[in-house]
Amino acid sequence: EGNEPGDSVKITYSELLQKVCQFANVLRSQGVKKGDRVSIYLPMILELVVAMLACARIGAVHSIVFAGFSADSLCERILDCGCSLLIT
């Protein structure tokens, strides 16, 4: 379920696995590997879950930054964790 009432998506485990594997391949193509740190700056949407699971699948550490934070707050969090990629 999303932030707004009535916002919802239904997905099967098979569809989720396909999306996660596909996004994990995108992360690998961007040079992300096991142990790398990735920041995720997304609202409560399906792609947030896909990005989290894709990071876990390849062994990357993910840090979720709430989409309501300002650009300065996001910058501080990126610098603090030393992330190599930002997903937004």
Secondary structure as GFF3:
##gff-version 3
##sequence-region A 1 88
A	DSSP	alpha_helix	13	29	.	.	.	ID=ss1
A	DSSP	beta_strand	37	40	.	.	.	ID=ss2
A	DSSP	alpha_helix	46	58	.	.	.	ID=ss3
A	DSSP	beta_strand	61	64	.	.	.	ID=ss4
A	DSSP	alpha_helix	71	81	.	.	.	ID=ss5
A	DSSP	beta_strand	85	87	.	.	.	ID=ss6
###
